[in-house]
């Protein structure tokens, strides 16, 4: 009796079930050069192993790790619709590194999770190249990640993203808002667009108005404006924190201006923001007009042109603005911190 190594005609393989191991291997090889450009000296082992190794720099005496995770949300739906995959990777990084930055943390490394039904290597490589670009802008290492091919879980041509950032801050330099006092200045750093928030509403407005997204919109195609990647504020704000006391920061994400600024304020204080202190970018003017969105809803959903709020003492306002301008940021003094009357909102825009 002899046996044969030839597969039975009825036998199944992973490939037949819809998972292409070779495509996954090809993707890993494609992304290695992108990841290499993000490396930091503390990386002991990165992409390719079962886990990545990262040594905390000895410049920290009492290091505290700060972590954050987020996704890109329904902005991905526009990426699928218009085949624009080059910027969503930066969005993914920005959502997490800007979040941990507001506690004073220097982002150290980033991991990504890319999930799809059928792996399209070119699309995935484009997305991950954007992730690597975001990591370069944030100064953190793209140290690892996961590509999950799961047939039947996602419609053809679609994928989902999740990102995970870890940073470090000296224990004595954690920014928690406790030092904020009445009379402090609220600075607003300009956003690059809608960033990655409010896109369920944006998509409804686009669906209703049916614009030509290739047409000129204040010097750029509307699609470029809608898909502009989230600004990463890490390097300018880390430098600012070294130069002067920063009392608090708020990343303006889901919840807009009126729900994110309160997250850093002591209960007895409120922030009064003045809409006239910064220009409303054309994108938000268009969204408000086309969607007939009330001003209060705009401030609760969108960043309205302010991607990061920074609170400093009034005597440091001028120096902070000068330093941020020199670092390439557009900055406005958008409000003041005041004593809060019982029951009133912690942030108002008037």
RAPEKA-V365039 format. One record per residue. N is the residue number from 1. SS is DSSP state (2 for helix, 1 for strand, 0 for the rest). PSI is psi in whole degrees, -180 to 180 (NA if undefined). Layout:
n-><N & N>
ss-><SS & SS>
psi-><PSI & PSI>
This chain:
n-><1 & 2 & 3 & 4 & 5 & 6 & 7 & 8 & 9 & 10 & 11 & 12 & 13 & 14 & 15 & 16 & 17 & 18 & 19 & 20 & 21 & 22 & 23 & 24 & 25 & 26 & 27 & 28 & 29 & 30 & 31 & 32 & 33 & 34 & 35 & 36 & 37 & 38 & 39 & 40 & 41 & 42 & 43 & 44 & 45 & 46 & 47 & 48 & 49 & 50 & 51 & 52 & 53 & 54 & 55 & 56 & 57 & 58 & 59 & 60 & 61 & 62 & 63 & 64 & 65 & 66 & 67 & 68 & 69 & 70 & 71 & 72 & 73 & 74 & 75 & 76 & 77 & 78 & 79 & 80 & 81 & 82 & 83 & 84 & 85 & 86 & 87 & 88 & 89 & 90 & 91 & 92 & 93 & 94 & 95 & 96 & 97 & 98 & 99 & 100 & 101 & 102 & 103 & 104 & 105 & 106 & 107 & 108 & 109 & 110 & 111 & 112 & 113 & 114 & 115 & 116 & 117 & 118 & 119 & 120 & 121 & 122 & 123 & 124 & 125 & 126 & 127 & 128 & 129 & 130 & 131 & 132 & 133 & 134 & 135 & 136 & 137 & 138 & 139 & 140 & 141 & 142 & 143 & 144 & 145 & 146 & 147 & 148 & 149 & 150 & 151 & 152 & 153 & 154 & 155 & 156 & 157 & 158 & 159 & 160 & 161 & 162 & 163 & 164 & 165 & 166 & 167 & 168 & 169 & 170 & 171 & 172 & 173 & 174 & 175 & 176 & 177 & 178 & 179 & 180 & 181 & 182 & 183 & 184 & 185 & 186 & 187 & 188 & 189 & 190 & 191 & 192 & 193 & 194 & 195 & 196 & 197 & 198 & 199 & 200 & 201 & 202 & 203 & 204 & 205 & 206 & 207 & 208 & 209 & 210 & 211 & 212 & 213 & 214 & 215 & 216 & 217 & 218 & 219 & 220 & 221 & 222 & 223 & 224 & 225 & 226 & 227 & 228 & 229 & 230 & 231 & 232 & 233 & 234 & 235 & 236 & 237 & 238 & 239 & 240 & 241 & 242 & 243 & 244 & 245 & 246 & 247 & 248 & 249 & 250 & 251 & 252 & 253 & 254 & 255 & 256 & 257 & 258 & 259 & 260 & 261 & 262 & 263 & 264 & 265 & 266 & 267 & 268 & 269 & 270 & 271 & 272 & 273 & 274 & 275 & 276 & 277 & 278 & 279 & 280 & 281 & 282 & 283 & 284 & 285 & 286 & 287 & 288 & 289 & 290 & 291 & 292 & 293 & 294 & 295 & 296 & 297 & 298 & 299 & 300 & 301 & 302 & 303 & 304 & 305 & 306 & 307 & 308 & 309 & 310 & 311 & 312 & 313 & 314 & 315 & 316 & 317 & 318 & 319 & 320 & 321 & 322 & 323 & 324 & 325 & 326 & 327 & 328 & 329 & 330 & 331 & 332 & 333 & 334 & 335 & 336 & 337 & 338 & 339 & 340 & 341 & 342 & 343 & 344 & 345 & 346 & 347 & 348 & 349 & 350>
ss-><0 & 0 & 0 & 0 & 0 & 0 & 0 & 0 & 0 & 0 & 0 & 0 & 0 & 0 & 0 & 0 & 0 & 0 & 0 & 0 & 2 & 2 & 2 & 2 & 2 & 2 & 2 & 2 & 2 & 2 & 2 & 2 & 2 & 2 & 2 & 2 & 0 & 0 & 0 & 0 & 0 & 0 & 1 & 1 & 1 & 0 & 0 & 0 & 0 & 0 & 0 & 0 & 1 & 1 & 0 & 0 & 0 & 0 & 0 & 0 & 0 & 0 & 1 & 1 & 1 & 1 & 1 & 1 & 1 & 1 & 0 & 0 & 0 & 0 & 2 & 2 & 2 & 2 & 2 & 2 & 2 & 2 & 0 & 0 & 0 & 0 & 0 & 2 & 2 & 2 & 2 & 2 & 2 & 2 & 2 & 2 & 2 & 2 & 2 & 2 & 2 & 0 & 0 & 0 & 0 & 1 & 1 & 1 & 1 & 1 & 1 & 1 & 1 & 1 & 1 & 1 & 0 & 0 & 0 & 0 & 2 & 2 & 2 & 2 & 2 & 2 & 2 & 2 & 2 & 2 & 2 & 2 & 2 & 2 & 2 & 2 & 2 & 2 & 0 & 0 & 1 & 1 & 1 & 1 & 1 & 1 & 1 & 1 & 1 & 0 & 0 & 0 & 0 & 0 & 0 & 0 & 0 & 0 & 1 & 1 & 1 & 1 & 1 & 1 & 1 & 1 & 1 & 1 & 1 & 1 & 2 & 2 & 2 & 0 & 0 & 0 & 0 & 0 & 0 & 0 & 0 & 0 & 0 & 0 & 1 & 1 & 1 & 1 & 1 & 1 & 0 & 0 & 0 & 0 & 0 & 0 & 0 & 0 & 2 & 2 & 2 & 2 & 2 & 2 & 2 & 2 & 2 & 2 & 2 & 0 & 0 & 0 & 0 & 0 & 0 & 1 & 1 & 0 & 0 & 1 & 1 & 2 & 2 & 2 & 2 & 2 & 0 & 0 & 0 & 0 & 0 & 0 & 0 & 2 & 2 & 2 & 2 & 2 & 2 & 2 & 2 & 2 & 2 & 0 & 0 & 0 & 0 & 1 & 1 & 1 & 1 & 0 & 0 & 0 & 0 & 2 & 2 & 2 & 2 & 2 & 2 & 2 & 2 & 2 & 0 & 0 & 0 & 0 & 1 & 1 & 1 & 1 & 1 & 0 & 2 & 2 & 2 & 0 & 0 & 0 & 0 & 2 & 2 & 2 & 2 & 2 & 2 & 2 & 2 & 2 & 2 & 0 & 0 & 0 & 2 & 2 & 2 & 2 & 2 & 2 & 2 & 0 & 0 & 0 & 0 & 1 & 1 & 1 & 1 & 1 & 1 & 1 & 0 & 2 & 2 & 2 & 2 & 2 & 2 & 2 & 2 & 2 & 2 & 2 & 2 & 2 & 0 & 0 & 0 & 0 & 1 & 1 & 1 & 1 & 1 & 1 & 1 & 1 & 1 & 0 & 0 & 0 & 0 & 0 & 0 & 0 & 1 & 1 & 1 & 0>
psi-><128 & 151 & 155 & 142 & -4 & 136 & 143 & 145 & -25 & -3 & 150 & 153 & 164 & -39 & -41 & -27 & -6 & 4 & 122 & 96 & -38 & -38 & -40 & -42 & -40 & -39 & -44 & -43 & -36 & -37 & -13 & -43 & -35 & -46 & -36 & -35 & -15 & -2 & 147 & 159 & -20 & -11 & 120 & -31 & 131 & -129 & 134 & -29 & -178 & -25 & 154 & 145 & 133 & 126 & 131 & 131 & 143 & 0 & -16 & 128 & -41 & 74 & 135 & 126 & 139 & 129 & 156 & 152 & 148 & 177 & -161 & -19 & -158 & 3 & -27 & -31 & -37 & -36 & -42 & -45 & -40 & 9 & 49 & 90 & 1 & -18 & -17 & -23 & -42 & -38 & -45 & -47 & -46 & -41 & -38 & -44 & -36 & -33 & -47 & -25 & -38 & -14 & 10 & 7 & 140 & 118 & 131 & -51 & 163 & 143 & 147 & 155 & 118 & 116 & 137 & 169 & -44 & 122 & 118 & 107 & -43 & -45 & -48 & -41 & -38 & -44 & -47 & -29 & -39 & -37 & -45 & -39 & -43 & -40 & -40 & -44 & -32 & -10 & 21 & 159 & 134 & 99 & -16 & -178 & -170 & 132 & 116 & 117 & 114 & 90 & 135 & -10 & -28 & 147 & 155 & 133 & -2 & 160 & 171 & 155 & 143 & 146 & 153 & 121 & 143 & 132 & -179 & 145 & 143 & 135 & -38 & -7 & 15 & 135 & 115 & 6 & -4 & -28 & -2 & 137 & 158 & 137 & -14 & 158 & 139 & 117 & 143 & 125 & 131 & 143 & 169 & 0 & -146 & -3 & -120 & 33 & 146 & 13 & -19 & -40 & -42 & -44 & -36 & -41 & -43 & -42 & -39 & -44 & -20 & 57 & 160 & 103 & -10 & -10 & 157 & 134 & 94 & 45 & -6 & 154 & 141 & -38 & -38 & -38 & -43 & -33 & 8 & 132 & 151 & 135 & 139 & 120 & 9 & -58 & -46 & -37 & -32 & -40 & -40 & -41 & -28 & -26 & -32 & 164 & 120 & 123 & -31 & 154 & 147 & 124 & 122 & 95 & -140 & 127 & -9 & -156 & -41 & -15 & -12 & -39 & -40 & -21 & -16 & 2 & 138 & 153 & -30 & 4 & 159 & 160 & 126 & 110 & 140 & 114 & -29 & -8 & -11 & 151 & 140 & 114 & 153 & -36 & -46 & -32 & -44 & -46 & -43 & -43 & -48 & -34 & -3 & 49 & 129 & 152 & -44 & -38 & -38 & -47 & -23 & -20 & -45 & 165 & -15 & 32 & -4 & 110 & -20 & 133 & 136 & 129 & 125 & 162 & 150 & -36 & -14 & 1 & -52 & -45 & -41 & -44 & -43 & -44 & -42 & -38 & -44 & -27 & 2 & 6 & 149 & 122 & 141 & 143 & 106 & -5 & -176 & 155 & 133 & 165 & 144 & 132 & 139 & 127 & -10 & 158 & 146 & -16 & 129 & 149 & 119 & NA>
